[in-house]
């Protein structure tokens, strides 16, 4: 239930995309959108895959916004989905929040990589996101998201009211992965780091665990149960963290026999 006071208008934004296999490539077989969400023309990125950029033509997510994204990947289709730019969570009056729901369904022999990029909360943001992923037995799925703890360059750190994100993944309706991020005003347990990232890779093959630590960044990956790999990262420099994560994803993609993607061409 989206919480808004009577004087705030609820604005729904919606994007529904269905991907299908056609010959040696993947196509968007159906799409429906409601402003401010839209997509650009897909790009081919090798191995029968397409890359789709999600675009928000508004300044960002405002008080009372209720976003809904639905991605359906039919058998044999292979897709990479990114946000073209960072998601900005604008300041919200007291007693008001914004919400985003992401529903993902991946069928047998289909593959979806979902990289929504960076989310930046402004002061007094109150934001709730829920990501529900349903995988068939032979489906493959990867997701990686990043959060800042505010507009760091302006010195606005941990000044949001709440940023909540919950990701849940099922395979054949059985839970195989869950992860939650809860950031609250004035509460910072990130050891001075200004950026946090988390990822999940339900691809079947195990990846080599990684532990990368510098003076300004910590990145750890490993193998969990149910053939699920995970990633966690903290960073003090946003660009350094993004570059390291892009390199990690492309190294992982190479291990899966996939071509590298220059993510900086498609998203910020």
N, C-alpha and C positions, 0 to 999 in steps of 0.2 A: 504494500500500500504506500503510494507516494504521499508524503506529508507536506502540505502547503496551507498557509493561512487563507482566509476567504478573499483577501485582496490580491492574491497572486493567481494569475491565469496559468492553468496547466497546458503545456504545449507538447504535443506528441510528434516525435520524429521517427520515421520508420524506413527500413531498407530490407527488402527480401530478395535474395538471389538464389537461383538454382543453377547448378553446373552439371553439364552432361558430357559424355564422351561422343565425339563425332569423328569417325575415321581415326587419324593419327593424332588428333589434338582434342582440346577441351573447349567447349563453348558455354556461354551464358544462355541457357535455354529459356529462362524466364526471369524477369526482374520487376520489382515494384518499389517505388520510393515516395516518401513524403518529405518535403523540405524540413530541414536544410541538408539532408543527406543525399548524396548522389555518387556516381562512379565515373571514372574516365574510361576510355577505350582500353581493353585488356592488352597486355604485352605478352608475347611468347617468350618463355625463358628456358626452352629446351626440354627434352624428354616428354613431349606432349603436354607440357604444363603451360598455364597462363598465369600472369600476375595481374591482380586487380587492385586499384587504388580506391579507397573510400575517402570521399571528400566531404567535409563539413563547410558549407558556404556561409555559415554564420560566424560571429566572432568566437564562439565557443558554447559550452553548456552553461545555461543560466538557471536561476531559481525557477522551480516549477517544470523544468524540462523532463520529459519522460521518453528516453530514447529506447528503440527496440531494433535489434539487428538479428536477422534470421539467415543462416547460410545452410544450404542443402547441397550436398555433393553426391551425385548419383554414381552407380557402379562404373568404375574405370576412369572417372574424371580426376584430374590432378590440378590443384589450384594453390596459389600463394596469394594471400590477402594481406594488404598493409593499409595503414592510415597514411594519407599523404603528408599530414603535418601533425604536430603535437596537439593533444586535446587539452584545451584550457578550461578549467573549472572556475567560473567567475564568482565573485563575492555574492553571498545570499543573505537576505534578511533573516533575523532570528525566527526560529520556528518553521523554517522553510528548507527544503532539500531538493536535490535533483537525482534522477535515477537512470541507470542504463541496464537493459537486459539483453544478453547475447545468447541466442539459441543456435546450436550447431548440430547438424546431423550428417554423418559420413557413412556411406554404404560400403558394402564389400568391394574390395579391390580399388577403392577410391582413396585419395590422399588430399589432405588439407593442411597447409601451414598458415597460421594466423599470427601476425605480428602487428599488434595495434600501436606499438611505439610508445612514446612518452606522454604521460598525463601530468599536468601542472596545476595544482590547486592554489587558488588565490586566497587571501585572508577571508575568513568566515565562510569558506566552502563547507557544505554538508552534502556528501555525495555517496551514493550506494550503487555498486555494480554487482550483478550476478551473471555468471557465465555457466551455462549448462551444455555439456557436450555429450552426445549420444553416438557411440561407435558400434558398427556392426563387427562381426567376428574378425574379418580380414581387412578392416579399415585402418588407415594410418593417419595420425594427427600430431601436430606440433604447435605449440603456442609459447610466445615470449612477450612479456609486457614490462614496462618501466614506469616508475613513479618518481617525481621530484617531491621534496618536502616543502615546496613553496616556490615562489619566484626568487631563487637563490641570489641572482645578481643584484636584486634590490634589497637583500638582507631580510627578506620575508621568509623566515624558517619556522615551521610548525605553528603557523598562525591560522590554519584551517580549524573548523570545529570537528569535522570527521571526514575521513576518506576510508570507505569500506569496500573491499573487493573479495568475492568468493568464487572460486573456480571448482566445478565438480565435473568429473568425467566418468561415464559408465561404458561398459562394453557388454553387449547383449543384455542390457538392463542391470548389469551387476556393477557396483561401484568399484573403480580401480584407482582413483586418485581424487584428492581434495586438497585445496590450499586456500588459506584466508589471509588477507592483509587488513589490518586495522590500525589506522593512524588517527590520533586524537590530539586536540589542541594542547600545546605545551608539553606533550609527552614525546620524548625522543630517546629511543633506546638503540640508536644506530651508530653509536660511538663516533659522533661527529660527521658521519657520512650524509650527504645531501641527496643521494639517489639510491633507489632500491630496485632490483629486478628479480623476476622469477619466471621460470619456464618449465614446461613439461613436454616430453617427447614420447608419444605412444607409437613407436615405429617397429617394435619387435626386436630389432637387432640392438644389442647393448653397445654403448659407446664407452670409450676409454675414460675413466674418471679423470677430472682435471681439478687442480688446486692452484690458482694463480693469485699471488698476493704481492702488492706493491705498497708504497707508502700511502697511496691514495685510493686503493681499490682492492677488493677481495672478491674472487669468483670461484665458486665451488660447483662441481657437477658430479653426479653419481648415478648408480642404478638402484632402483627400488624394486618392489614386488610387481608381479603381473606384467613383466616386460616393459616397465615404465621407467624412463630416465628423467632426472630433474636437474634444474639449475637454480642457484641462488647467487646474487651478487649485490655488493654494496660499493658505492663510489663517491668520491668527493668532487670529482670533475666529470661533468655530464658528457662532454665530448669523448674523453678517454674511455668512459664506460661504454658508450655507444659503439665506439670503434672496436673495443674488445669483444662486445657481444656480437657485432656483425661478423668478426673474424671467427668467433666460436660457431656461429650458425653455419657459416660457409665451410668450416672444417668438418662439422657434423654432416653437412650435405654431401661433401666429397666422400665421406665414409659410406654414404648410402648410394654412391654412384651418380650423384646429381651435379649439375653444373653450378658454378658459383654465380651468385646474384650480387650486383653492385647496389646494395640497398640505399646508398646515399643518392642514387639517381631517382629513387621513387618515394622516399620518405625522409622526414627530418628527424 
